[in-house]
Structure formats: structure tokens, C-alpha cells
Amino acid sequence: MIKVLAHYFTTELTLMLRNKGDWIPVLLLYSLTIALFGFSLSRESELLIRVSPVVIWVAVLFSMLTMSELALRKDLEEGWLSQLKLSPYPLWLFMLAKALAYWLVLGLGFIVLLPIVSFWLYFNVSLAVGLGLVFLITTPALILLMILAASLTVGLPQPGLLLGLLLLPLYTPILILGQSAVATLQLMQKPMFECALLAAISIVCALFLPFLCSLTLQQTSEE
């Protein structure tokens, strides 16, 4: 199982690195959304302090919504999902490997861009480091939920609106906790409670969502 998982992960990561046009615009959207907000307010603005945690997570949400439509579409169009269904290995291994590849590219991409984001939002170094740790804990759940929504809508011709309707309620608890964690960091305190809940959500998602995604895709048929 470990060898199969490693093979799937290596294949997915290689494909993502080859198709940079699929995910680089997502990271640019995340950066530009925050940049436009940061440029519109001054460093001393009280509004910037109060709403910057919300802006960060809304930018992440928009980025995930943009990526979710492409997460499994190429696999379906190229017949890769059909081959995986006929494979003797469980489909959830592929879903877990895909989630790991997305986390390595998108999740770590959000963290790599934090110095730029922190500059636009006038965050100090300690706040940026704390936000990076929150992202590290939270992004696995966000990516797994994105893949779940993609697996539910992959057979539809234009799933954009439905993806939004699916992801918004799923992401809401995470966005609330993430916003609260950033607000706590701004007060120079440690968001232990929020981080514990976010870590628990990511662990639960990692344990159950690959199986749920595989069950959903088993019912998907190519048109």
C-alpha cells in the first residue's frame, strides 16, 4: 500500500509541476486579493487591523473555489479515473495521494507567499510566523474538502455554482476558527484553542474524506 501511495503521489506531483498554469493563477489570485485590500488602507487604519484576518481567509476561499473545478476534471476526461476504478488497489489511495500533492503545492504555496502577504497587510515577523503555523494546520482540511466537492461534481458540465454552494458551508467553521486564530495572534496571544480545533478538523478530514471521495467517484460514470 505504501509503495502504491508513493507512486500515485509522485505521479500527481509530477503532473502538477508540469501543468503550472493550473495552480499558479490560483496563488496569484490569493496574493492579488490581499494586495488590493492592503493598498486601499493605510498602515495606521483601525479597519485594516480589524478586517485583515477575514480578508486572508476569504482570499484562501476564493483560491480554493477556483482550483476545485480543475481538481479531478482532467482525470475524468483522460480516462484515468476509469482505469483507477478497475485497479486492484483501493481508490482512496489515489485520493489521499492527490490531496498530499495539492497540499505540497498549494498549501505550502500559501505559506511561501506569507512574507509578501505580511508586507501588504503590515504584519510583523511574529504574526507572520504564527499565521504560517495556522496555515500549516488548516490547509490539509481545506484541500481535502475541496477534493470532496470536486468528486461530487466532477461529472457535471459546469459545476462552478454548485461547487460554491457545497464548499461555503463546509469551509465556514474552518474560516471562523482561522479568523479567530489570526485575531488572537494580533493581540500577541497564542491561539491554542483555535489551533487545537483546526488540527482536529484536519485529522478527521485526513482519516475519512479520502474514503468518502472514493465512494463518490465509484458512482461517477463518463458521459
TORKOL-4160 file (C-alpha; in steps of 0.2 Angstrom, whole numbers, padded with zeros to 4 digits, m for minus):
223
<pt num="1" X="0000" Y="0000" Z="0000"/>
<pt num="2" X="0014" Y="0012" Z="0004"/>
<pt num="3" X="0023" Y="0009" Z="m0012"/>
<pt num="4" X="0006" Y="0012" Z="m0022"/>
<pt num="5" X="0003" Y="0028" Z="m0012"/>
<pt num="6" X="0020" Y="0034" Z="m0015"/>
<pt num="7" X="0018" Y="0030" Z="m0034"/>
<pt num="8" X="0002" Y="0039" Z="m0035"/>
<pt num="9" X="0009" Y="0054" Z="m0025"/>
<pt num="10" X="0024" Y="0055" Z="m0037"/>
<pt num="11" X="0014" Y="0054" Z="m0052"/>
<pt num="12" X="0002" Y="0068" Z="m0046"/>
<pt num="13" X="0016" Y="0079" Z="m0040"/>
<pt num="14" X="0025" Y="0077" Z="m0057"/>
<pt num="15" X="0009" Y="0082" Z="m0067"/>
<pt num="16" X="0006" Y="0097" Z="m0056"/>
<pt num="17" X="0023" Y="0103" Z="m0058"/>
<pt num="18" X="0021" Y="0101" Z="m0077"/>
<pt num="19" X="0005" Y="0110" Z="m0078"/>
<pt num="20" X="0009" Y="0125" Z="m0068"/>
<pt num="21" X="m0004" Y="0135" Z="m0077"/>
<pt num="22" X="m0017" Y="0126" Z="m0067"/>
<pt num="23" X="m0011" Y="0132" Z="m0050"/>
<pt num="24" X="0000" Y="0147" Z="m0052"/>
<pt num="25" X="m0015" Y="0158" Z="m0056"/>
<pt num="26" X="m0023" Y="0152" Z="m0040"/>
<pt num="27" X="m0009" Y="0158" Z="m0030"/>
<pt num="28" X="m0009" Y="0174" Z="m0039"/>
<pt num="29" X="m0027" Y="0177" Z="m0036"/>
<pt num="30" X="m0024" Y="0174" Z="m0017"/>
<pt num="31" X="m0010" Y="0187" Z="m0017"/>
<pt num="32" X="m0018" Y="0200" Z="m0028"/>
<pt num="33" X="m0034" Y="0199" Z="m0017"/>
<pt num="34" X="m0025" Y="0203" Z="m0002"/>
<pt num="35" X="m0013" Y="0216" Z="m0011"/>
<pt num="36" X="m0028" Y="0226" Z="m0017"/>
<pt num="37" X="m0036" Y="0227" Z="0000"/>
<pt num="38" X="m0019" Y="0231" Z="0008"/>
<pt num="39" X="m0016" Y="0245" Z="m0004"/>
<pt num="40" X="m0033" Y="0253" Z="m0001"/>
<pt num="41" X="m0029" Y="0256" Z="0018"/>
<pt num="42" X="m0015" Y="0264" Z="0027"/>
<pt num="43" X="m0004" Y="0256" Z="0040"/>
<pt num="44" X="m0012" Y="0265" Z="0054"/>
<pt num="45" X="m0030" Y="0261" Z="0049"/>
<pt num="46" X="m0040" Y="0253" Z="0063"/>
<pt num="47" X="m0051" Y="0245" Z="0049"/>
<pt num="48" X="m0036" Y="0236" Z="0042"/>
<pt num="49" X="m0032" Y="0228" Z="0059"/>
<pt num="50" X="m0050" Y="0223" Z="0062"/>
<pt num="51" X="m0054" Y="0215" Z="0045"/>
<pt num="52" X="m0037" Y="0209" Z="0039"/>
<pt num="53" X="m0040" Y="0191" Z="0047"/>
<pt num="54" X="m0056" Y="0190" Z="0037"/>
<pt num="55" X="m0048" Y="0196" Z="0021"/>
<pt num="56" X="m0034" Y="0182" Z="0022"/>
<pt num="57" X="m0047" Y="0168" Z="0024"/>
<pt num="58" X="m0058" Y="0175" Z="0011"/>
<pt num="59" X="m0044" Y="0176" Z="m0001"/>
<pt num="60" X="m0040" Y="0157" Z="0003"/>
<pt num="61" X="m0058" Y="0153" Z="0000"/>
<pt num="62" X="m0058" Y="0161" Z="m0017"/>
<pt num="63" X="m0042" Y="0152" Z="m0022"/>
<pt num="64" X="m0049" Y="0135" Z="m0017"/>
<pt num="65" X="m0065" Y="0138" Z="m0026"/>
<pt num="66" X="m0055" Y="0142" Z="m0042"/>
<pt num="67" X="m0045" Y="0126" Z="m0040"/>
<pt num="68" X="m0059" Y="0115" Z="m0036"/>
<pt num="69" X="m0066" Y="0114" Z="m0053"/>
<pt num="70" X="m0050" Y="0108" Z="m0060"/>
<pt num="71" X="m0045" Y="0096" Z="m0046"/>
<pt num="72" X="m0052" Y="0080" Z="m0055"/>
<pt num="73" X="m0059" Y="0086" Z="m0072"/>
<pt num="74" X="m0043" Y="0081" Z="m0081"/>
<pt num="75" X="m0043" Y="0064" Z="m0073"/>
<pt num="76" X="m0060" Y="0061" Z="m0079"/>
<pt num="77" X="m0058" Y="0067" Z="m0096"/>
<pt num="78" X="m0042" Y="0057" Z="m0099"/>
<pt num="79" X="m0050" Y="0041" Z="m0093"/>
<pt num="80" X="m0038" Y="0040" Z="m0078"/>
<pt num="81" X="m0052" Y="0038" Z="m0066"/>
<pt num="82" X="m0060" Y="0024" Z="m0076"/>
<pt num="83" X="m0043" Y="0015" Z="m0075"/>
<pt num="84" X="m0042" Y="0018" Z="m0056"/>
<pt num="85" X="m0059" Y="0010" Z="m0054"/>
<pt num="86" X="m0053" Y="m0006" Z="m0062"/>
<pt num="87" X="m0037" Y="m0006" Z="m0052"/>
<pt num="88" X="m0035" Y="m0019" Z="m0038"/>
<pt num="89" X="m0029" Y="m0005" Z="m0027"/>
<pt num="90" X="m0042" Y="0005" Z="m0017"/>
<pt num="91" X="m0047" Y="0021" Z="m0025"/>
<pt num="92" X="m0045" Y="0031" Z="m0008"/>
<pt num="93" X="m0026" Y="0029" Z="m0010"/>
<pt num="94" X="m0026" Y="0039" Z="m0026"/>
<pt num="95" X="m0037" Y="0052" Z="m0017"/>
<pt num="96" X="m0025" Y="0053" Z="m0002"/>
<pt num="97" X="m0010" Y="0055" Z="m0014"/>
<pt num="98" X="m0019" Y="0069" Z="m0024"/>
<pt num="99" X="m0023" Y="0078" Z="m0008"/>
<pt num="100" X="m0005" Y="0077" Z="m0002"/>
<pt num="101" X="0001" Y="0083" Z="m0019"/>
<pt num="102" X="m0011" Y="0098" Z="m0018"/>
<pt num="103" X="m0006" Y="0102" Z="0000"/>
<pt num="104" X="0013" Y="0102" Z="m0005"/>
<pt num="105" X="0010" Y="0114" Z="m0020"/>
<pt num="106" X="m0005" Y="0125" Z="m0014"/>
<pt num="107" X="m0004" Y="0123" Z="0005"/>
<pt num="108" X="0015" Y="0127" Z="0005"/>
<pt num="109" X="0012" Y="0139" Z="m0008"/>
<pt num="110" X="0001" Y="0150" Z="0003"/>
<pt num="111" X="0015" Y="0149" Z="0017"/>
<pt num="112" X="0029" Y="0153" Z="0005"/>
<pt num="113" X="0019" Y="0169" Z="0000"/>
<pt num="114" X="0016" Y="0174" Z="0018"/>
<pt num="115" X="0031" Y="0186" Z="0018"/>
<pt num="116" X="0023" Y="0196" Z="0003"/>
<pt num="117" X="0006" Y="0195" Z="0011"/>
<pt num="118" X="0013" Y="0201" Z="0028"/>
<pt num="119" X="0021" Y="0216" Z="0019"/>
<pt num="120" X="0004" Y="0221" Z="0011"/>
<pt num="121" X="m0005" Y="0219" Z="0027"/>
<pt num="122" X="0009" Y="0227" Z="0038"/>
<pt num="123" X="0011" Y="0211" Z="0049"/>
<pt num="124" X="0026" Y="0209" Z="0060"/>
<pt num="125" X="0038" Y="0194" Z="0059"/>
<pt num="126" X="0030" Y="0185" Z="0074"/>
<pt num="127" X="0012" Y="0187" Z="0067"/>
<pt num="128" X="0018" Y="0181" Z="0050"/>
<pt num="129" X="0026" Y="0166" Z="0058"/>
<pt num="130" X="0010" Y="0162" Z="0068"/>
<pt num="131" X="0000" Y="0164" Z="0053"/>
<pt num="132" X="0011" Y="0151" Z="0044"/>
<pt num="133" X="0008" Y="0139" Z="0058"/>
<pt num="134" X="m0010" Y="0141" Z="0057"/>
<pt num="135" X="m0010" Y="0138" Z="0038"/>
<pt num="136" X="0001" Y="0123" Z="0041"/>
<pt num="137" X="m0013" Y="0116" Z="0052"/>
<pt num="138" X="m0028" Y="0121" Z="0042"/>
<pt num="139" X="m0023" Y="0119" Z="0024"/>
<pt num="140" X="m0025" Y="0099" Z="0024"/>
<pt num="141" X="m0043" Y="0101" Z="0029"/>
<pt num="142" X="m0046" Y="0114" Z="0016"/>
<pt num="143" X="m0038" Y="0104" Z="0002"/>
<pt num="144" X="m0047" Y="0088" Z="0007"/>
<pt num="145" X="m0064" Y="0097" Z="0007"/>
<pt num="146" X="m0060" Y="0105" Z="m0010"/>
<pt num="147" X="m0057" Y="0087" Z="m0017"/>
<pt num="148" X="m0073" Y="0081" Z="m0009"/>
<pt num="149" X="m0083" Y="0094" Z="m0018"/>
<pt num="150" X="m0074" Y="0091" Z="m0034"/>
<pt num="151" X="m0078" Y="0072" Z="m0033"/>
<pt num="152" X="m0097" Y="0076" Z="m0030"/>
<pt num="153" X="m0097" Y="0087" Z="m0046"/>
<pt num="154" X="m0084" Y="0080" Z="m0057"/>
<pt num="155" X="m0097" Y="0073" Z="m0069"/>
<pt num="156" X="m0106" Y="0089" Z="m0072"/>
<pt num="157" X="m0103" Y="0100" Z="m0087"/>
<pt num="158" X="m0102" Y="0117" Z="m0077"/>
<pt num="159" X="m0101" Y="0114" Z="m0059"/>
<pt num="160" X="m0095" Y="0131" Z="m0054"/>
<pt num="161" X="m0110" Y="0137" Z="m0044"/>
<pt num="162" X="m0114" Y="0121" Z="m0036"/>
<pt num="163" X="m0095" Y="0120" Z="m0030"/>
<pt num="164" X="m0098" Y="0136" Z="m0022"/>
<pt num="165" X="m0114" Y="0131" Z="m0013"/>
<pt num="166" X="m0105" Y="0115" Z="m0007"/>
<pt num="167" X="m0089" Y="0122" Z="m0001"/>
<pt num="168" X="m0096" Y="0138" Z="0008"/>
<pt num="169" X="m0105" Y="0128" Z="0022"/>
<pt num="170" X="m0090" Y="0116" Z="0023"/>
<pt num="171" X="m0077" Y="0129" Z="0025"/>
<pt num="172" X="m0087" Y="0141" Z="0036"/>
<pt num="173" X="m0082" Y="0133" Z="0053"/>
<pt num="174" X="m0064" Y="0132" Z="0047"/>
<pt num="175" X="m0064" Y="0150" Z="0041"/>
<pt num="176" X="m0072" Y="0156" Z="0058"/>
<pt num="177" X="m0058" Y="0147" Z="0068"/>
<pt num="178" X="m0045" Y="0153" Z="0056"/>
<pt num="179" X="m0050" Y="0171" Z="0058"/>
<pt num="180" X="m0051" Y="0170" Z="0076"/>
<pt num="181" X="m0034" Y="0162" Z="0077"/>
<pt num="182" X="m0027" Y="0177" Z="0067"/>
<pt num="183" X="m0036" Y="0190" Z="0078"/>
<pt num="184" X="m0029" Y="0181" Z="0093"/>
<pt num="185" X="m0011" Y="0182" Z="0086"/>
<pt num="186" X="m0014" Y="0201" Z="0083"/>
<pt num="187" X="m0017" Y="0203" Z="0101"/>
<pt num="188" X="0000" Y="0195" Z="0104"/>
<pt num="189" X="m0008" Y="0179" Z="0112"/>
<pt num="190" X="m0006" Y="0161" Z="0107"/>
<pt num="191" X="m0022" Y="0154" Z="0099"/>
<pt num="192" X="m0020" Y="0137" Z="0107"/>
<pt num="193" X="m0039" Y="0133" Z="0107"/>
<pt num="194" X="m0042" Y="0138" Z="0089"/>
<pt num="195" X="m0026" Y="0128" Z="0083"/>
<pt num="196" X="m0032" Y="0113" Z="0093"/>
<pt num="197" X="m0049" Y="0113" Z="0084"/>
<pt num="198" X="m0041" Y="0116" Z="0067"/>
<pt num="199" X="m0029" Y="0102" Z="0069"/>
<pt num="200" X="m0043" Y="0090" Z="0075"/>
<pt num="201" X="m0053" Y="0095" Z="0059"/>
<pt num="202" X="m0038" Y="0092" Z="0048"/>
<pt num="203" X="m0035" Y="0075" Z="0056"/>
<pt num="204" X="m0053" Y="0069" Z="0055"/>
<pt num="205" X="m0053" Y="0075" Z="0036"/>
<pt num="206" X="m0037" Y="0065" Z="0033"/>
<pt num="207" X="m0045" Y="0050" Z="0041"/>
<pt num="208" X="m0062" Y="0050" Z="0032"/>
<pt num="209" X="m0063" Y="0061" Z="0017"/>
<pt num="210" X="m0052" Y="0050" Z="0005"/>
<pt num="211" X="m0064" Y="0036" Z="0008"/>
<pt num="212" X="m0079" Y="0047" Z="0005"/>
<pt num="213" X="m0071" Y="0054" Z="m0010"/>
<pt num="214" X="m0068" Y="0036" Z="m0017"/>
<pt num="215" X="m0086" Y="0031" Z="m0013"/>
<pt num="216" X="m0092" Y="0046" Z="m0023"/>
<pt num="217" X="m0081" Y="0043" Z="m0038"/>
<pt num="218" X="m0086" Y="0025" Z="m0039"/>
<pt num="219" X="m0104" Y="0031" Z="m0044"/>
<pt num="220" X="m0096" Y="0043" Z="m0057"/>
<pt num="221" X="m0098" Y="0037" Z="m0075"/>
<pt num="222" X="m0091" Y="0046" Z="m0090"/>
<pt num="223" X="m0103" Y="0053" Z="m0102"/>
